Amino acid sequence: MAQDAHGQPATAREDLRRQVRDLVEPLVPYAGASGARIRLGVNIAHHDDAAADLEGYARPLWGLAPLGAGGGEFAHWDLWARGLAAGTDPGHPDYWGSPGDVDQRLVEMAAIGFALALVPERLWDPLSGAERDRAGAWLASALHRTTAANNWNFFPVLVSLGLDRVGFAHERELRHARLDRIEGYALGDGWYADGDTAQRDYYIPWAMHFYGLLYAALAGAEDPGRAARFRERAAEFALGFRHWFADDGAAVPFGRSLTYRFAQGAFWGALPYADVDVLPYGEVKGLLLRHLRWWQDRTGDTAPGGLLSIGYAYPQPAVAEQYNGPGSPYWAMKAFLPLALPETHPFWTAEERPPAPLPDTLVQPHAGAVLLRSGGDVTLLGGRQHNTWARGGSAKYAKFAYSTRFGFSLPAGELGLVQGAYDSVLAVSDDAGEPVHFRVREHGTDVGAAPDGTVWSTWHPWPDVEITSWISAAAPWHLRTHRIRTGRTLHTAEGGFAVDRDGEPRTRSEGEGFAVAVSAAGDLTGLRDLDGARTGTVVEPLPGTNVLARRTLLPLLTAELPPGEHWLRCAVLGAGPGQAAAWDEQPPEARH
């Protein structure tokens, strides 16, 4: 257990304060003399280097501002104040540049606006009059820029809230049109669309809801109707979102921007900040603290040398999107928002509660997903989602299943099953002879989620090949049925989960109708062909493909199909040591 400065057990609040300092202080040596540019490595994102350096400066403020607002100490506020003055001065060599339309600077300006709203005495008050004029004008320009038509609409709003707090005149009425657009994205059951897209990922809790709750807390007195709607939607969302977290605090790895890591839990800190008490404070506290502890246990891998890396459970460039620069991971600092609350707030005084008992299966129609709970783990079964813009989008959104215990894998190449790392997909090839080039589901049509815990979609890897896939929860298993109508011969390979292959003893077994692999820790992943017609095999995908385990084993079922209509059915098990015995029991029958 962490200790305070006097060697006594630290409270949760003291421990989170320490975490913020431990994460931010290693950045200080990477700041230039002006403080405006924090360069943590080579920028290979699609935005320019000045924006990437601004990202390194601004994103730590998501944690520093709550730390300061709640009375926590930080020794380097002067560096950030100097940085704000220099970065917004067009005559300074470290000027961040004028923000344009759909510019990465708009993203980072939101963090500065947020910090001004919470701790103006740390960033604004130390500036001279001329420095304030330049900084205010630079920030206010965000309200006149075009943003992406999604959660980006919140960024100028947060800037405006900060300018309100420091009394800098700006066209604050411009924020209302953006807020109206945001409300137009509301779907029901607390879900939003993040613009005109099919993705329903962590951008809903860590962006749409997070910013809405900030607005409700900071501007609710003057806009009570909108603030009430933001709170009501968040309360609805909370009831379903807790299903995304395993008993040990792990969140389901799913979607883009996974390098933001513990921002996955930021929603649980935003609820008490906006006084949304839909769940007992002890339960909300437990959801956030277990999640942060899960990540703390992996700090040596996620932050070698003290700097958060691009990756998920370890440095893994394949996880990165085209917009991830060296400072991107510090979006994770959003998880520390409760530090802005006084120590007398019920969030801090409540006793942390263990996970609440939840049903084995929850259908979330707006996400097109089914959440399956078993043995304390969570598996997300997906059908409707896709994202063909983000790097690795089909692996991040369109697989059949995503697991808190087994994660998911990204391809390391285009040739064969070892490079493809085809876990939780049906991979199909029309190669003559030995199959090398495989296709997987990238997006589907005729998608849906049924009350019985089944998600489905139809997809077309070629114009003359139609595959409809039904994925059903049957805890601790899930069931897959595929109807394949093909005008060409196909080679097929269907993957279970990938499991850690490091350590001994690990085992694998394969044969007609089954394939199974067990890690040294006793985690088991396997598939049973319910018709017994496919051949099982276990492969070793290239290292660095899975988001949780650096080296893996992957069980597969393979078959060659001639032209015509075919049905493939299997039961898939991913289990920890406590449930691995289920493999020896009769799996459930397919429903389709």
C-alpha positions in Angstrom: 0.0 0.0 0.0 1.2 3.5 -0.8 2.4 5.6 2.2 2.2 9.3 2.9 5.2 11.6 3.7 5.1 10.4 7.3 5.3 6.7 6.5 1.6 6.1 7.2 -0.9 4.3 4.8 -2.0 6.9 2.3 -5.6 7.7 1.7 -7.1 7.2 -1.7 -7.0 10.9 -2.3 -3.3 11.1 -1.3 -2.5 8.1 -3.5 -4.1 9.8 -6.5 -2.2 13.0 -5.8 1.0 11.0 -5.7 0.1 9.3 -9.0 -0.4 12.7 -10.8 3.0 13.9 -9.6 4.7 10.7 -10.5 3.3 10.9 -14.0 4.0 14.6 -14.6 7.4 15.2 -12.9 9.3 13.0 -15.4 8.1 15.3 -18.2 9.9 18.4 -16.7 13.4 17.6 -18.1 11.9 17.3 -21.6 10.5 20.9 -21.5 12.5 23.7 -23.2 13.5 26.7 -21.3 10.3 28.5 -22.1 8.1 25.7 -20.9 5.9 25.9 -24.0 7.3 22.9 -25.8 7.5 19.5 -24.1 9.0 17.1 -26.7 8.9 13.5 -25.5 10.1 11.8 -28.7 9.9 11.9 -32.5 6.5 13.0 -33.7 5.1 10.7 -36.4 1.5 11.9 -36.1 -0.3 13.6 -38.9 -0.1 17.0 -37.2 3.0 19.2 -37.2 5.7 19.2 -34.5 4.6 22.4 -32.9 1.2 20.9 -32.3 2.8 17.7 -30.9 4.9 19.8 -28.5 1.8 21.6 -27.4 0.2 18.3 -26.8 3.0 17.4 -24.4 2.5 20.7 -22.6 -1.3 20.7 -22.4 -2.4 17.1 -21.8 -0.8 16.8 -18.3 -3.1 19.7 -17.3 -6.1 17.3 -17.3 -4.5 15.9 -14.1 -2.6 18.9 -12.8 -5.6 21.2 -12.8 -7.7 19.0 -10.5 -4.6 18.4 -8.3 -4.2 22.1 -7.8 -7.9 22.9 -7.5 -8.1 20.4 -4.6 -5.2 21.8 -2.7 -2.5 19.4 -3.9 1.1 20.5 -4.3 3.1 20.5 -7.5 6.5 22.0 -7.7 6.6 23.1 -11.3 3.6 25.4 -11.9 5.9 28.2 -12.8 7.1 26.1 -15.8 3.5 25.7 -17.1 2.7 29.4 -16.6 5.9 30.5 -18.5 4.9 28.0 -21.2 1.4 29.6 -21.6 3.0 33.0 -22.1 5.6 31.8 -24.6 3.4 29.4 -26.5 0.8 32.1 -27.3 3.3 34.8 -28.2 3.7 35.0 -32.0 7.1 36.7 -31.5 8.5 33.9 -29.4 10.5 31.0 -31.1 8.4 28.5 -29.2 5.0 29.9 -30.4 2.5 27.1 -30.9 1.2 28.6 -34.1 -2.2 30.0 -35.0 -5.0 27.4 -34.8 -6.6 26.6 -38.1 -9.8 24.7 -39.0 -9.9 21.1 -37.8 -6.5 21.7 -36.2 -4.9 19.6 -33.5 -4.3 22.8 -31.5 -8.0 23.0 -30.9 -7.9 19.7 -29.1 -5.1 20.9 -26.8 -6.6 24.3 -26.2 -9.5 22.6 -24.5 -7.1 21.3 -21.7 -5.8 24.9 -21.2 -9.3 26.3 -21.0 -10.2 23.6 -18.5 -7.1 24.4 -16.4 -7.9 28.2 -16.5 -11.4 27.3 -15.2 -10.0 25.4 -12.3 -6.7 27.0 -11.3 -6.4 30.5 -12.8 -4.1 31.4 -10.0 -1.5 29.0 -11.2 -1.6 29.8 -14.9 -3.2 33.1 -15.5 -2.4 35.3 -12.5 1.4 35.0 -12.9 1.2 36.5 -16.4 1.7 40.2 -17.2 -1.0 42.2 -18.8 0.4 41.9 -22.3 0.9 38.2 -21.8 -2.7 37.8 -20.7 -3.9 39.7 -23.8 -1.9 37.5 -26.1 -2.9 34.2 -24.4 -6.6 35.2 -24.2 -6.7 36.2 -27.9 -5.0 33.0 -28.9 -7.5 30.9 -26.9 -10.5 33.0 -28.0 -9.7 32.3 -31.7 -10.8 28.7 -31.1 -14.5 29.8 -31.1 -14.2 30.9 -34.7 -12.6 27.8 -36.1 -14.3 24.8 -37.8 -14.0 21.6 -35.7 -14.5 18.0 -36.7 -18.3 17.3 -36.5 -18.1 15.1 -33.4 -16.9 15.5 -29.8 -14.5 18.3 -31.0 -17.5 20.7 -30.7 -16.8 20.7 -27.0 -13.3 22.0 -27.3 -14.2 25.7 -28.0 -16.8 25.4 -25.2 -14.1 24.4 -22.7 -11.9 27.3 -23.9 -14.8 29.6 -23.3 -15.4 28.4 -19.8 -11.8 29.1 -19.0 -11.9 32.6 -20.5 -15.1 33.2 -18.4 -13.2 32.3 -15.3 -10.4 34.7 -15.9 -12.7 37.5 -17.2 -11.3 37.7 -20.7 -13.9 39.2 -23.1 -14.8 36.9 -26.0 -17.8 35.9 -28.1 -19.1 33.4 -25.6 -22.5 33.1 -27.3 -20.8 31.2 -30.1 -20.5 28.2 -27.8 -24.3 27.6 -27.7 -24.6 26.5 -31.3 -21.9 23.9 -30.6 -23.6 22.7 -27.5 -26.8 22.3 -29.6 -25.0 20.1 -32.1 -23.7 18.0 -29.3 -27.2 17.4 -28.0 -28.2 16.4 -31.4 -25.9 13.4 -31.2 -27.9 11.9 -28.2 -29.4 8.5 -29.1 -31.1 7.2 -25.9 -30.2 5.1 -22.9 -27.5 7.7 -22.2 -25.6 6.9 -25.4 -24.4 9.5 -27.9 -23.1 9.1 -31.4 -19.7 10.7 -31.8 -20.8 12.5 -34.9 -22.1 10.7 -38.0 -20.3 7.5 -37.4 -21.0 3.9 -36.4 -18.5 3.8 -33.6 -19.7 3.6 -30.0 -16.4 3.4 -28.1 -14.7 5.1 -25.2 -15.1 8.5 -26.8 -18.7 8.4 -25.5 -17.7 8.2 -21.7 -14.3 10.0 -21.8 -15.3 12.7 -24.2 -19.0 13.3 -24.8 -20.1 12.6 -21.2 -16.9 13.9 -19.6 -17.1 17.3 -21.2 -20.9 17.5 -20.7 -20.4 16.9 -17.0 -17.7 19.5 -16.9 -20.1 21.9 -18.5 -22.8 21.0 -16.1 -20.6 21.6 -13.1 -18.9 24.8 -14.3 -21.8 26.5 -16.2 -24.9 24.8 -14.8 -26.1 27.8 -12.9 -26.5 29.9 -16.0 -27.7 27.0 -18.3 -29.7 24.8 -15.9 -31.8 23.0 -18.5 -28.9 21.8 -20.6 -26.9 20.9 -17.5 -29.8 18.8 -16.3 -29.9 17.0 -19.6 -26.2 16.3 -19.5 -26.5 14.9 -16.0 -29.6 12.8 -16.8 -27.9 11.2 -19.8 -24.8 10.4 -17.8 -26.9 8.8 -15.1 -28.5 6.6 -17.7 -25.2 5.7 -19.3 -23.6 4.8 -15.9 -25.9 1.9 -15.3 -24.7 0.1 -18.5 -21.1 1.4 -18.6 -20.2 -0.4 -15.4 -20.6 -3.6 -17.3 -17.5 -2.7 -19.4 -15.3 -3.2 -16.3 -14.0 -6.6 -14.9 -14.0 -7.3 -11.2 -10.3 -6.5 -11.0 -10.8 -3.1 -12.6 -9.7 -3.9 -16.2 -11.8 -2.3 -18.9 -12.6 -4.0 -22.2 -9.8 -3.1 -24.7 -11.9 -1.9 -27.6 -11.8 0.8 -30.3 -9.3 3.5 -31.1 -7.1 5.6 -28.8 -6.3 2.8 -26.5 -3.0 4.5 -25.7 -5.1 6.9 -23.5 -5.3 3.9 -21.1 -6.9 4.9 -17.8 -8.9 7.7 -19.4 -11.3 4.7 -19.8 -12.3 5.3 -16.2 -12.5 9.1 -16.4 -16.3 8.9 -16.5 -16.4 7.6 -13.0 -14.6 10.7 -11.7 -16.8 13.1 -13.7 -20.0 11.7 -12.1 -19.2 12.9 -8.6 -17.6 16.1 -10.0 -21.0 17.1 -11.4 -22.9 15.7 -8.4 -24.6 12.9 -10.3 -25.4 10.3 -7.7 -27.1 7.6 -9.7 -24.9 4.9 -8.1 -23.7 4.9 -4.5 -20.6 6.9 -4.1 -18.7 3.8 -2.7 -19.5 1.9 -5.9 -18.4 4.8 -8.2 -15.2 5.1 -6.1 -14.5 1.4 -6.4 -15.0 1.5 -10.2 -12.4 4.3 -10.6 -9.9 3.1 -8.0 -9.9 -0.5 -9.1 -9.3 0.6 -12.6 -6.4 2.9 -11.6 -4.9 0.1 -9.5 -5.1 -2.3 -12.5 -3.0 0.2 -14.5 -0.7 0.9 -11.6 0.2 -2.8 -11.5 1.5 -2.4 -15.1 3.4 0.9 -14.7 6.8 -0.7 -15.3 5.6 -1.8 -18.8 3.4 1.1 -19.8 5.7 3.9 -18.6 9.4 2.7 -19.0 11.7 5.4 -17.7 8.7 7.2 -16.2 7.1 8.3 -19.5 3.8 6.9 -20.7 4.5 5.0 -24.0 2.5 4.6 -27.1 0.7 1.3 -26.6 -1.7 -0.4 -24.2 -0.3 -2.9 -21.7 3.3 -2.3 -23.0 5.0 -0.1 -25.6 3.4 -1.2 -28.9 3.5 1.2 -31.9 1.0 -0.9 -33.7 -1.7 0.4 -31.4 -1.2 4.0 -32.5 -3.5 5.9 -34.7 -2.3 8.4 -37.2 -3.0 11.2 -34.7 -1.0 9.8 -31.8 2.1 11.9 -31.0 4.6 11.3 -28.2 2.5 13.3 -25.7 -0.9 11.7 -26.7 -1.0 9.1 -23.8 -1.3 11.9 -21.3 -5.0 12.2 -22.1 -5.1 9.5 -19.5 -4.8 12.3 -16.9 -8.6 12.9 -17.2 -9.0 10.0 -14.7 -7.9 12.3 -11.9 -10.7 14.8 -12.0 -12.0 13.8 -8.5 -8.9 15.5 -7.0 -10.7 18.8 -7.6 -13.3 17.8 -5.0 -12.8 18.7 -1.3 -11.8 15.9 1.0 -15.3 16.2 2.7 -17.1 15.2 -0.6 -19.0 11.9 -0.3 -16.8 10.5 -3.1 -13.8 10.6 -0.7 -15.6 9.9 2.6 -17.5 6.9 1.2 -16.0 3.4 1.8 -14.9 1.8 -1.5 -17.3 -0.9 -2.5 -16.5 -4.2 -4.2 -18.0 -4.8 -7.7 -21.8 -4.8 -7.6 -23.4 -8.1 -8.7 -24.4 -7.8 -12.3 -26.2 -10.1 -14.7 -24.2 -12.5 -17.0 -25.5 -10.7 -20.1 -26.4 -7.2 -21.0 -27.5 -6.1 -24.5 -26.7 -2.5 -25.5 -28.6 -1.9 -28.7 -27.2 1.6 -29.3 -23.7 0.2 -29.3 -24.7 -2.9 -31.2 -22.9 -4.9 -28.5 -23.5 -7.6 -25.9 -21.5 -7.6 -22.6 -20.9 -11.1 -21.3 -19.6 -11.5 -17.7 -18.0 -14.7 -16.4 -15.6 -15.4 -13.7 -15.1 -11.7 -13.0 -14.0 -11.1 -16.6 -15.9 -9.2 -19.3 -16.2 -10.0 -23.0 -17.8 -7.6 -25.5 -19.5 -9.2 -28.4 -19.7 -6.9 -31.4 -21.7 -6.7 -34.6 -22.6 -3.2 -35.8 -19.4 -1.2 -35.3 -16.7 -0.4 -37.8 -14.1 2.3 -38.4 -12.2 2.2 -41.7 -10.4 5.5 -41.1 -8.3 4.7 -38.0 -5.2 2.7 -38.4 -6.1 -1.0 -37.7 -9.7 0.0 -37.6 -11.1 -3.5 -38.5 -9.1 -5.1 -35.7 -10.1 -2.4 -33.2 -13.9 -2.4 -34.0 -15.0 -5.3 -36.2 -13.8 -8.5 -34.4 -16.5 -10.8 -32.9 -15.2 -10.5 -29.3 -13.0 -8.3 -27.1 -11.9 -9.5 -23.7 -10.6 -7.9 -20.5 -8.5 -11.1 -19.9 -7.3 -11.7 -23.5 -7.6 -8.4 -25.2 -7.4 -8.5 -29.0 -4.7 -8.6 -31.6 -3.6 -6.4 -34.5 -2.1 -7.8 -37.7 1.7 -7.4 -38.1 1.6 -8.1 -41.8 -0.6 -9.3 -44.7 0.8 -12.8 -45.3 -0.6 -15.8 -43.6 -2.1 -16.7 -40.2 1.1 -15.9 -38.2 1.3 -12.3 -39.5 -2.4 -11.8 -39.5 -2.9 -12.8 -35.8 -6.6 -13.5 -36.6 -8.1 -13.8 -33.1 -11.9 -13.5 -32.7 -12.5 -13.3 -36.5 -13.4 -15.5 -39.4 -10.5 -15.0 -41.9 -11.2 -16.0 -45.5 -8.9 -16.4 -48.5 -9.5 -17.2 -52.2 -5.9 -18.1 -52.9 -5.3 -21.1 -55.1 -3.3 -23.7 -53.2 -1.8 -22.6 -49.9 -3.8 -19.7 -48.5 -1.7 -16.6 -47.8 -3.9 -13.5 -48.3 -6.9 -13.3 -45.9 -9.8 -11.0 -45.6 -11.8 -10.3 -42.4 -15.0 -8.4 -41.5 -14.3 -4.7 -41.9 -17.9 -3.5 -41.7 -21.3 -5.0 -41.9 -24.8 -4.4 -43.2 -28.0 -5.6 -41.8 -26.6 -5.3 -38.3 -28.3 -5.6 -35.0 -28.5 -6.9 -31.4 -31.3 -9.1 -30.0 -32.6 -9.3 -26.5 -31.4 -12.9 -26.2 -27.8 -11.7 -26.3 -27.1 -12.2 -30.0 -25.4 -9.7 -32.3 -25.3 -10.2 -36.0 -24.1 -8.6 -39.3 -23.8 -9.5 -42.9 -20.5 -8.7 -44.7 -19.1 -9.2 -48.2 -15.4 -9.8 -48.5 -15.9 -10.1 -52.3 -18.9 -9.2 -54.4 -19.9 -12.9 -54.9 -19.3 -13.9 -51.2 -21.9 -13.1 -48.5 -21.3 -14.0 -44.9 -23.9 -13.5 -42.1 -22.4 -14.0 -38.7 -24.4 -14.4 -35.5 -22.5 -14.2 -32.2 -24.4 -15.2 -29.0 -23.6 -15.0 -25.3 -23.7 -18.3 -23.4 -21.5 -17.7 -20.4 -18.8 -18.7 -19.9 -18.8 -19.5 -23.7 -19.9 -17.5 -26.7 -21.4 -19.1 -29.8 -20.7 -18.2 -33.4 -22.7 -19.2 -36.5 -21.8 -18.2 -40.0 -23.9 -18.6 -43.1 -21.5 -18.4 -46.1 -22.8 -18.0 -49.7 -19.9 -18.1 -52.0 -19.3 -18.1 -55.7 -15.6 -19.1 -55.3 -13.6 -21.6 -53.3 -12.6 -20.3 -49.9 -10.1 -21.2 -47.3 -11.3 -20.3 -43.8 -9.6 -19.8 -40.5 -11.6 -18.9 -37.4 -9.8 -17.7 -34.3 -10.5 -17.9 -30.6 -8.7 -15.6 -28.2 -5.0 -15.3 -28.2 -3.3 -16.3 -24.9 0.1 -15.4 -23.4 2.7 -18.0 -24.4 5.5 -16.8 -22.1 6.5 -19.0 -19.1 6.1 -22.7 -18.4 4.2 -24.9 -18.3 2.0 -23.9 -21.2 0.1 -26.4 -23.3 -1.7 -26.6 -26.6 -3.9 -29.3 -28.1 -5.4 -29.5 -31.6 -7.4 -32.0 -33.6 -10.5 -32.6 -35.6 -13.1 -30.2 -34.4 -11.2 -28.4 -31.7 -8.1 -26.3 -30.8 -7.1 -25.1 -27.3 -4.2 -23.4 -25.6 -3.4 -22.8 -21.9 -1.0 -20.3 -20.5 1.5 -20.8 -17.7 -0.9 -18.9 -15.5 -3.8 -21.3 -16.3 -5.7 -19.0 -18.7 -7.5 -21.1 -21.3 -8.7 -20.2 -24.8 -10.3 -22.7 -27.2 -12.8 -23.4 -29.9 -15.0 -26.4 -30.4 -16.6 -26.9 -33.9 -20.2 -27.8 -33.2 -20.4 -29.8 -36.5 -17.0 -31.4 -36.1 -16.1 -30.8 -39.7 -13.2 -28.3 -39.3 -9.6 -29.0 -38.3 -8.1 -27.4 -35.2 -4.6 -25.9 -35.1 -2.7 -23.6 -32.8 -0.3 -21.0 -34.2 2.2 -18.6 -32.7 1.4 -15.1 -34.1 4.3 -12.6 -34.5 5.3 -10.9 -31.2 3.7 -7.6 -30.4 0.4 -8.2 -32.0 -1.8 -8.6 -28.9 -2.6 -5.6 -26.8 -2.2 -7.4 -23.5 0.4 -10.2 -24.0 3.6 -9.6 -25.9 3.8 -13.2 -27.3 0.8 -15.4 -27.8 -0.7 -18.7 -28.8 -3.8 -18.6 -31.0 -6.2 -21.6 -31.5 -7.9 -21.7 -34.9 -10.5 -23.9 -36.8 -9.7 -24.2 -40.5 -11.7 -25.6 -43.5 -11.8 -25.3 -47.3 -15.2 -24.6 -48.7 -16.3 -25.1 -52.4 -18.7 -22.7 -54.1 -22.2 -22.8 -52.6 -23.9 -22.3 -49.3 -22.3 -23.4 -46.0 -22.9 -23.2 -42.3 -20.1 -23.0 -39.8 -20.8 -23.3 -36.0 -18.5 -23.2 -33.0 -18.4 -22.6 -29.3 -15.6 -20.4 -28.0 -14.2 -20.3 -24.5 -11.9 -17.8 -22.9 -11.5 -18.5 -19.2 -9.2 -17.8 -16.3 -7.9 -20.5 -14.1 -11.0 -20.6 -12.0 -13.2 -21.4 -15.0 -10.9 -23.4 -17.3 -12.6 -26.6 -16.3 -15.5 -25.6 -18.4 -13.5 -26.8 -21.5 -14.1 -30.4 -20.5 -17.9 -29.9 -20.3 -20.3 -30.1 -23.1 -20.5 -26.7 -24.8 -23.9 -25.2 -25.5 -25.6 -25.7 -28.9 -25.7 -22.9 -31.5 -28.9 -20.9 -31.7 -28.9 -20.3 -35.4 
